[in-house]
Amino acid sequence: MAKNKSKKVHIICLALCLVLVIAAVWLLGRLLQPKYMSGVLEGAMTAEYYNETQPHDVIFIGDCEVYENFSPVTMWEDYGITSYIRGSAQQLIWQSYYLLEEALEKESPAVVVYNVQAMKYSEPQSEAYNRMALDGMPLSKHKIDAIEASMCTDEDMISYLIPLLRYHSRWNELSSEDFEYIFTRKPVTVSGYLMRADTKPMTKLPNVPVLEDYTIGEACWYYLDKMRELCQSNGAELVLIKSPSLWPHWYDEWDEQISEYAEENGLDYINLLPCAEEIGLDMQSDTYDGGLHLNVYGAQKLSKYFGKLLADKYEVPDRRDDAEISACWGKKCEDYYELLAAQKAELKEYGYLKSWTLGE
């Protein structure tokens, strides 16, 4: 009897030790993992989606050409469209697919908008961008599949699942920010839109390089097929777009391949580059980095233009008569204009956005 009791105590002690070890590994991982609350803000964006309380009629997926170029608040104010941008830096198409797959388990948008710029990449590119896109996802089959598709040759799955294994060497880089945001983080976007209120006019674009091969890779077509089938099975209309950013260069050969795919599969493909004048874009005043991305003033123009298309052609409903949804978006509008005012004040004081420096 005493022997059995001793054995039980031993098992309980081992279990408690295991729990403490797991808790310590988790806590240290939280502490050492980058917080992205200043400097490179893009790494904080993925996790923000899970704080959303209302569904969206439109989901945007893609890279910086969506999360810096489209303003959901503008589309709400002008058309009552509820939207969210599930964007991340250099978001590769397989990452877009798994982020969308995850989102469609949570909600049922009428329209999914995918920006095709990233289809120039048919292989994993960068651990840093992988981390910014995937670390914020909660553990799920979607995350595991996304990691497996995204890993570069020198990466391993376990370091994504246990962040301490990847970030243990950051102990000498810790700052007050790491302790302040160990459990909660402040939002850096408004409905997925990453605002920039500064202006850097376009002067001269780089010379367009000649490529050896303009063929879009098989991996990209594979995931675009999966995206199309996923949207179809969930009752969402997939719309392919090319944002009107002037750089990196969008080749005619790529455009032709996307156009052919869209026609063959009954999809709309909207290249917004030729529409810049109609949209009202002026790359002397509507960009913050010389034509690569739009600033808030350019994003508002593009969103007015594209929001009308969503409302008229795709019949995305106006939700402004819904009191609960309007209350939610009223808060988003407040956040948007507070952020805009803060950036304007910072520009006036320093001449640049001291607290809002973004990564490449």
C-alpha positions as CSV (number, residue, x, y, z in Angstrom):
1,M,0.0,0.0,0.0
2,A,2.7,2.4,1.0
3,K,4.6,1.4,-2.2
4,N,1.6,2.3,-4.4
5,K,1.2,5.6,-2.6
6,S,4.8,6.4,-3.1
7,K,4.5,5.5,-6.8
8,K,1.5,7.8,-7.2
9,V,3.4,10.7,-5.5
10,H,6.3,10.1,-7.8
11,I,4.0,10.2,-10.9
12,I,2.3,13.4,-9.6
13,C,5.7,15.0,-9.1
14,L,6.9,14.1,-12.6
15,A,3.7,15.4,-14.1
16,L,4.1,18.7,-12.2
17,C,7.7,19.0,-13.3
18,L,6.6,18.4,-16.9
19,V,3.9,21.0,-16.6
20,L,6.4,23.5,-15.2
21,V,8.9,22.8,-17.9
22,I,6.2,23.2,-20.6
23,A,5.1,26.5,-19.0
24,A,8.6,27.8,-18.8
25,V,9.3,26.9,-22.4
26,W,6.1,28.7,-23.5
27,L,6.7,31.7,-21.3
28,L,10.3,32.1,-22.5
29,G,9.2,31.7,-26.1
30,R,6.7,34.5,-25.6
31,L,9.3,36.7,-24.1
32,L,12.0,36.1,-26.7
33,Q,9.8,36.1,-29.8
34,P,10.0,39.5,-31.6
35,K,7.0,41.7,-30.8
36,Y,7.0,43.9,-34.0
37,M,5.5,46.9,-32.1
38,S,8.0,49.3,-33.6
39,G,10.3,49.2,-36.5
40,V,9.1,46.2,-38.7
41,L,5.4,46.3,-37.9
42,E,4.5,43.7,-40.5
43,G,5.3,40.8,-38.2
44,A,2.4,41.8,-35.9
45,M,-0.3,41.8,-38.6
46,T,-1.2,38.1,-38.9
47,A,-2.3,37.7,-35.2
48,E,-4.6,40.8,-35.3
49,Y,-7.2,38.9,-37.4
50,Y,-8.1,36.7,-34.5
51,N,-9.4,39.7,-32.5
52,E,-12.1,40.4,-35.1
53,T,-15.6,40.1,-33.7
54,Q,-17.7,40.7,-36.8
55,P,-17.7,38.8,-40.1
56,H,-16.6,40.4,-43.4
57,D,-18.2,40.4,-46.8
58,V,-14.8,40.8,-48.5
59,I,-11.5,39.2,-47.6
60,F,-8.3,40.5,-49.3
61,I,-5.2,38.2,-49.3
62,G,-1.7,39.0,-50.6
63,D,1.4,40.9,-49.9
64,C,2.2,44.6,-49.3
65,E,0.3,45.5,-52.5
66,V,-3.0,44.9,-50.6
67,Y,-2.2,45.7,-47.0
68,E,-0.6,49.1,-47.9
69,N,-2.8,50.0,-50.9
70,F,-6.4,49.3,-49.8
71,S,-8.3,51.0,-46.9
72,P,-11.2,49.0,-45.5
73,V,-12.4,52.1,-43.6
74,T,-12.8,54.1,-46.8
75,M,-14.8,51.2,-48.4
76,W,-17.0,51.2,-45.3
77,E,-17.5,54.9,-45.2
78,D,-18.4,55.2,-48.9
79,Y,-20.2,51.9,-49.5
80,G,-20.9,50.2,-46.2
81,I,-18.6,47.3,-47.3
82,T,-17.1,45.2,-44.5
83,S,-13.7,43.9,-45.4
84,Y,-10.4,42.7,-43.9
85,I,-6.9,42.4,-45.4
86,R,-5.2,39.2,-44.5
87,G,-1.8,40.4,-45.7
88,S,1.8,40.0,-44.8
89,A,5.2,41.0,-46.2
90,Q,6.1,39.0,-49.3
91,Q,3.2,36.7,-48.7
92,L,3.7,33.7,-51.0
93,I,0.7,32.1,-52.7
94,W,0.7,29.0,-50.5
95,Q,0.7,31.3,-47.4
96,S,-2.2,33.2,-48.9
97,Y,-4.0,29.9,-49.5
98,Y,-3.6,28.6,-45.9
99,L,-4.5,31.9,-44.4
100,L,-7.6,32.0,-46.5
101,E,-8.4,28.3,-45.7
102,E,-8.3,29.2,-42.0
103,A,-10.4,32.3,-42.5
104,L,-13.1,30.4,-44.4
105,E,-13.5,28.2,-41.4
106,K,-14.4,31.3,-39.3
107,E,-16.5,33.3,-41.8
108,S,-18.2,33.2,-45.2
109,P,-17.3,36.3,-47.3
110,A,-19.1,36.9,-50.6
111,V,-15.8,37.9,-52.3
112,V,-12.2,37.0,-51.9
113,V,-9.7,39.3,-53.6
114,Y,-6.2,37.9,-54.3
115,N,-3.4,40.1,-55.6
116,V,-1.3,38.2,-58.1
117,Q,2.1,40.0,-57.7
118,A,3.5,37.1,-55.6
119,M,3.0,34.6,-58.3
120,K,6.4,35.5,-59.6
121,Y,7.7,33.3,-56.7
122,S,7.3,29.6,-57.1
123,E,9.7,28.5,-54.3
124,P,10.2,29.5,-50.6
125,Q,12.2,32.8,-50.4
126,S,13.0,34.0,-46.9
127,E,12.8,32.7,-43.3
128,A,12.3,36.3,-42.0
129,Y,9.2,36.8,-44.2
130,N,8.0,33.3,-43.4
131,R,8.2,34.1,-39.7
132,M,6.3,37.4,-40.1
133,A,3.5,35.6,-42.0
134,L,3.2,32.4,-39.9
135,D,4.3,33.0,-36.3
136,G,1.1,34.9,-35.6
137,M,-1.1,31.9,-36.6
138,P,-2.4,29.8,-33.7
139,L,-1.5,26.1,-33.8
140,S,-3.7,24.3,-36.3
141,K,-3.5,22.0,-39.3
142,H,-3.6,25.2,-41.5
143,K,-0.4,26.5,-39.7
144,I,1.4,23.2,-40.0
145,D,0.6,22.9,-43.7
146,A,1.6,26.6,-44.3
147,I,5.0,26.0,-42.5
148,E,5.7,22.9,-44.4
149,A,5.0,24.6,-47.7
150,S,7.0,27.7,-46.8
151,M,10.2,26.4,-45.1
152,C,13.5,27.2,-46.8
153,T,16.1,24.4,-47.0
154,D,17.8,25.3,-43.7
155,E,14.6,25.6,-41.6
156,D,12.8,23.0,-39.5
157,M,9.2,22.6,-38.4
158,I,9.9,22.2,-34.7
159,S,11.4,25.7,-34.4
160,Y,8.1,27.2,-35.7
161,L,6.0,25.2,-33.2
162,I,8.4,25.9,-30.3
163,P,9.5,29.5,-30.7
164,L,12.1,29.3,-27.9
165,L,14.2,27.0,-30.2
166,R,14.4,29.7,-32.8
167,Y,14.6,32.9,-30.7
168,H,16.7,31.7,-27.6
169,S,19.7,33.8,-28.8
170,R,17.6,37.0,-28.5
171,W,18.1,37.3,-24.7
172,N,20.8,40.0,-25.2
173,E,18.5,42.0,-27.5
174,L,15.6,42.2,-25.1
175,S,14.1,45.6,-24.5
176,S,11.2,47.0,-22.5
177,E,9.0,46.4,-25.5
178,D,9.5,42.6,-25.1
179,F,8.3,42.7,-21.5
180,E,5.5,45.2,-22.1
181,Y,3.9,43.1,-24.9
182,I,4.7,39.6,-23.7
183,F,1.0,38.7,-23.4
184,T,-0.9,41.3,-25.3
185,R,0.0,43.6,-28.2
186,K,-1.5,46.8,-29.5
187,P,-2.9,46.8,-33.0
188,V,-0.7,48.2,-35.8
189,T,-3.3,48.0,-38.5
190,V,-7.0,49.0,-39.0
191,S,-8.8,45.9,-40.4
192,G,-5.5,44.8,-41.8
193,Y,-4.5,48.1,-43.4
194,L,-1.0,49.4,-42.5
195,M,-1.2,53.1,-42.8
196,R,1.5,55.5,-44.1
197,A,0.8,59.3,-44.2
198,D,4.1,60.5,-45.5
199,T,4.9,61.3,-49.1
200,K,8.0,60.5,-51.2
201,P,7.3,61.3,-54.9
202,M,8.3,59.0,-57.7
203,T,11.3,60.4,-59.5
204,K,12.7,57.6,-61.7
205,L,11.9,53.9,-61.7
206,P,14.8,51.4,-61.9
207,N,15.6,49.9,-65.3
208,V,13.4,46.9,-66.0
209,P,15.6,43.8,-66.0
210,V,15.2,41.2,-68.7
211,L,14.4,37.8,-67.4
212,E,15.6,34.4,-68.7
213,D,12.2,32.8,-68.2
214,Y,8.8,34.5,-67.7
215,T,6.9,31.3,-67.0
216,I,4.9,31.3,-63.8
217,G,5.9,28.2,-61.8
218,E,3.8,25.1,-61.3
219,A,3.5,25.5,-57.6
220,C,1.8,28.9,-58.1
221,W,-0.8,27.4,-60.5
222,Y,-1.3,24.5,-58.1
223,Y,-2.2,26.8,-55.2
224,L,-4.2,29.1,-57.4
225,D,-6.3,26.1,-58.4
226,K,-6.7,25.1,-54.8
227,M,-7.7,28.7,-53.9
228,R,-10.3,28.8,-56.7
229,E,-11.8,25.4,-55.6
230,L,-11.8,26.5,-52.0
231,C,-13.7,29.7,-52.8
232,Q,-16.1,27.8,-55.0
233,S,-16.9,25.2,-52.3
234,N,-17.5,28.0,-49.8
235,G,-19.7,30.1,-52.0
236,A,-17.2,33.0,-52.4
237,E,-16.3,34.7,-55.6
238,L,-12.6,34.8,-56.2
239,V,-11.4,38.0,-57.9
240,L,-7.8,38.3,-59.1
241,I,-6.2,41.7,-59.2
242,K,-2.9,43.4,-59.9
243,S,-2.5,46.4,-57.6
244,P,-1.4,49.7,-59.3
245,S,2.0,49.7,-57.6
246,L,4.7,50.6,-60.2
247,W,7.5,48.5,-58.7
248,P,8.5,45.7,-58.7
249,H,7.8,45.6,-62.4
250,W,4.8,43.6,-63.6
251,Y,5.7,42.0,-66.9
252,D,3.3,41.7,-69.8
253,E,4.2,38.0,-70.1
254,W,3.0,37.4,-66.5
255,D,-0.1,39.4,-67.2
256,E,-1.0,37.3,-70.2
257,Q,-0.6,34.1,-68.3
258,I,-2.9,35.3,-65.5
259,S,-5.4,36.6,-68.0
260,E,-5.5,33.3,-69.8
261,Y,-6.0,31.4,-66.5
262,A,-8.8,33.7,-65.5
263,E,-10.6,33.3,-68.8
264,E,-10.2,29.5,-68.8
265,N,-11.5,29.2,-65.3
266,G,-14.3,31.8,-65.4
267,L,-12.6,34.2,-63.0
268,D,-12.4,38.0,-63.2
269,Y,-8.8,39.4,-63.4
270,I,-8.5,43.1,-62.9
271,N,-5.2,44.7,-63.7
272,L,-5.4,48.1,-62.0
273,L,-2.1,49.4,-63.4
274,P,-3.7,50.8,-66.6
275,C,-6.5,52.4,-64.4
276,A,-4.2,54.7,-62.4
277,E,-5.5,57.9,-64.2
278,E,-9.1,56.8,-63.9
279,I,-8.5,56.1,-60.2
280,G,-7.0,59.5,-59.8
281,L,-3.6,58.4,-58.6
282,D,-0.7,60.8,-58.7
283,M,2.7,59.2,-57.9
284,Q,4.0,62.6,-56.9
285,S,1.6,62.8,-53.9
286,D,0.0,59.4,-53.4
287,T,3.1,57.2,-52.6
288,Y,5.4,57.2,-49.6
289,D,8.3,55.3,-51.3
290,G,8.6,56.6,-54.9
291,G,5.9,54.4,-56.5
292,L,6.3,51.1,-54.8
293,H,3.3,51.5,-52.4
294,L,0.6,54.0,-51.9
295,N,0.3,56.2,-48.9
296,V,-3.0,56.8,-47.1
297,Y,-4.1,59.4,-49.7
298,G,-3.5,57.0,-52.6
299,A,-5.1,54.1,-50.7
300,Q,-8.2,56.1,-50.1
301,K,-8.5,56.9,-53.9
302,L,-7.9,53.3,-54.8
303,S,-10.4,52.1,-52.2
304,K,-13.1,54.5,-53.4
305,Y,-12.6,53.1,-57.0
306,F,-12.5,49.5,-56.0
307,G,-15.2,49.7,-53.4
308,K,-17.6,51.0,-56.1
309,L,-16.7,48.0,-58.3
310,L,-17.4,45.6,-55.3
311,A,-20.7,47.3,-54.7
312,D,-21.9,47.5,-58.3
313,K,-20.4,44.5,-60.1
314,Y,-20.3,42.0,-57.2
315,E,-23.3,43.4,-55.3
316,V,-21.4,43.4,-52.0
317,P,-24.1,44.6,-49.6
318,D,-24.2,47.9,-47.7
319,R,-24.1,47.1,-43.9
320,R,-24.5,50.6,-42.5
321,D,-28.1,50.0,-41.5
322,D,-27.0,47.2,-39.1
323,A,-26.5,48.7,-35.7
324,E,-24.1,46.1,-34.4
325,I,-21.9,46.1,-37.4
326,S,-22.0,49.9,-37.6
327,A,-20.9,50.1,-33.9
328,C,-17.9,47.9,-34.7
329,W,-16.9,49.9,-37.8
330,G,-17.5,53.1,-35.9
331,K,-14.7,52.1,-33.6
332,K,-12.5,51.1,-36.6
333,C,-13.1,54.6,-38.0
334,E,-12.1,56.2,-34.7
335,D,-8.9,54.2,-34.7
336,Y,-8.2,55.0,-38.3
337,Y,-8.4,58.8,-37.8
338,E,-6.6,58.7,-34.5
339,L,-3.7,56.9,-36.2
340,L,-3.8,59.4,-39.2
341,A,-3.7,62.3,-36.8
342,A,-0.8,60.8,-34.9
343,Q,1.2,60.3,-38.0
344,K,0.5,63.8,-39.3
345,A,1.6,65.2,-35.9
346,E,4.8,63.2,-36.1
347,L,5.5,64.3,-39.6
348,K,5.0,67.9,-38.6
349,E,7.3,67.5,-35.6
350,Y,10.1,65.4,-37.1
351,G,9.6,65.6,-40.8
352,Y,9.4,61.8,-40.9
353,L,7.5,59.0,-39.2
354,K,9.8,58.3,-36.3
355,S,7.6,55.6,-34.8
356,W,6.2,54.1,-38.0
357,T,9.3,53.0,-39.9
358,L,8.4,49.8,-41.9
359,G,10.5,47.0,-43.1
360,E,11.4,46.3,-46.7
